[in-house]
Every structure is written in C-alpha cells, then in structure tokens.
Amino acid sequence: MPKFVLIFRGAVAQSELSPAEMQAHLAKWYAWSDAIAAAGRRHGGQALAREGKTLRGRERLVTDGPYAESKDLVAGSLVISADSIDDAVATARDCPVFDYGGSVEVRPVTGREI
C-alpha cells in the first residue's frame, strides 16, 4: 500500500487555550491518530516545537525560528498508508487541526532515500 505524509500547518498554540481546552483538543488528536494506528495505517509521526533555526541561501545564513505566518507554520507530520492520494485526503479530513483553522498538506512518499 502506498505511503503518504500528512503535514500539519497552523496548529493552535498552547498559550491560546485554557488547560481544559488544550486537554480536550489533544484528546481529539490522540483519538484520530489511534484510529489510524488501529487500522494498521500509521507509520510514525511527530509534533514539532514552535522554536527552531532556519538556514538559507548559498551562504547558509542562520536565522532564529521557522517564523512564517502562524497559519503556515509546520506543526508536525504523520506518515500513513492509503490506497490512493484521495484515500489519504479522506483520512486527513477528520484531523483536529481544522478545529482552529489549520491545514493539512498531503504528499506521496516516494520511498527513495535521500
């Protein structure tokens, strides 16, 4: 079965929610991810911290953070199996990232090592 990576963008910051709201939101994420795992279709993924460093250009200039607009900030990824890209998109439709205006980019995994 082909693999696809779901790239989550624009996730809500923990500071924007009360502890109870954050706990409820995370419970949705775990339930969604666990359902994919229970179907044998989850192949790993990670949430990303908001801080980081970016290297750009031939000079490899280092700047603090990925600090794009928050709606474009990559918050994490998940690799799943799906019959097709349309099947992967259908799986992504239930992602909790949409609760706070986020987005999911769905990309086929080529299987080539880099």
C-alpha positions as CSV (number, residue, x, y, z in Angstrom):
1,M,0.0,0.0,0.0
2,P,1.4,3.4,-0.9
3,K,2.5,5.8,1.9
4,F,1.7,9.5,2.3
5,V,2.9,12.1,4.6
6,L,0.3,14.5,6.2
7,I,2.0,17.8,7.0
8,F,0.1,19.8,9.6
9,R,0.2,23.6,9.4
10,G,-1.1,26.4,11.6
11,A,-1.9,24.4,14.7
12,V,-3.1,26.3,17.7
13,A,-0.5,27.5,20.2
14,Q,-0.9,26.0,23.7
15,S,-0.9,29.6,25.1
16,E,-4.1,30.3,23.2
17,L,-6.2,27.7,25.0
18,S,-7.1,27.0,28.6
19,P,-5.6,23.8,30.1
20,A,-9.0,22.1,29.8
21,E,-9.4,23.2,26.2
22,M,-5.9,22.0,25.4
23,Q,-6.5,18.7,27.1
24,A,-9.8,18.2,25.0
25,H,-8.0,19.2,21.8
26,L,-5.1,16.8,22.4
27,A,-7.6,14.0,23.2
28,K,-9.1,14.5,19.7
29,W,-5.6,14.3,18.2
30,Y,-4.9,11.0,20.1
31,A,-8.2,9.5,19.2
32,W,-7.8,10.4,15.5
33,S,-4.2,9.1,15.3
34,D,-5.0,6.0,17.4
35,A,-7.8,5.1,15.0
36,I,-5.4,5.3,12.1
37,A,-2.9,3.1,14.0
38,A,-5.6,0.6,14.9
39,A,-6.3,0.2,11.2
40,G,-2.6,-0.6,10.7
41,R,-2.1,2.5,8.6
42,R,0.0,4.8,10.8
43,H,3.8,4.6,10.2
44,G,5.1,7.3,12.5
45,G,4.9,11.0,13.1
46,Q,6.0,13.8,15.4
47,A,4.7,17.0,16.7
48,L,7.2,19.9,16.3
49,A,8.2,22.6,18.7
50,R,7.5,26.2,17.6
51,E,11.1,27.3,18.0
52,G,13.9,26.4,15.7
53,K,16.6,27.7,13.3
54,T,16.5,28.2,9.5
55,L,19.4,28.1,7.1
56,R,19.1,30.0,3.8
57,G,21.0,30.5,0.6
58,R,24.4,29.7,-0.6
59,E,25.8,31.5,2.4
60,R,23.7,29.3,4.7
61,L,22.7,32.3,6.8
62,V,21.2,31.1,10.1
63,T,18.1,32.9,11.5
64,D,16.0,32.1,14.5
65,G,13.0,30.1,14.0
66,P,10.8,29.0,11.1
67,Y,8.7,32.1,11.9
68,A,6.5,32.2,8.8
69,E,3.0,33.4,9.4
70,S,1.4,31.2,12.1
71,K,-1.1,29.8,9.6
72,D,1.9,28.5,7.5
73,L,4.0,27.2,10.5
74,V,4.6,23.4,10.2
75,A,3.4,21.9,13.4
76,G,4.1,18.2,12.7
77,S,3.6,15.3,10.3
78,L,2.3,11.8,10.2
79,V,3.1,9.1,7.7
80,I,0.2,6.9,6.8
81,S,-0.7,4.1,4.3
82,A,-3.6,4.7,1.9
83,D,-4.9,3.2,-1.3
84,S,-4.5,6.5,-3.2
85,I,-4.0,10.2,-2.6
86,D,-7.8,10.6,-2.5
87,D,-7.9,8.0,0.3
88,A,-5.2,9.9,2.2
89,V,-7.1,13.1,1.8
90,A,-10.3,11.4,3.1
91,T,-8.2,10.3,6.2
92,A,-6.9,13.8,6.7
93,R,-10.5,15.3,6.6
94,D,-11.1,14.2,10.2
95,C,-7.8,15.8,11.5
96,P,-8.3,18.1,14.6
97,V,-6.0,20.7,13.1
98,F,-9.1,22.1,11.3
99,D,-10.8,23.0,14.6
100,Y,-8.5,26.1,14.9
101,G,-8.2,27.0,11.2
102,G,-5.1,24.8,10.4
103,S,-4.5,22.9,7.2
104,V,-3.1,19.5,6.1
105,E,-0.8,19.0,3.1
106,V,-1.0,15.5,1.7
107,R,2.1,14.3,-0.2
108,P,3.0,10.9,-1.6
109,V,6.2,9.3,-0.1
110,T,8.4,8.2,-3.0
111,G,10.3,5.6,-1.0
112,R,13.6,6.9,-2.3
113,E,16.3,7.5,0.2
114,I,17.9,11.0,0.2
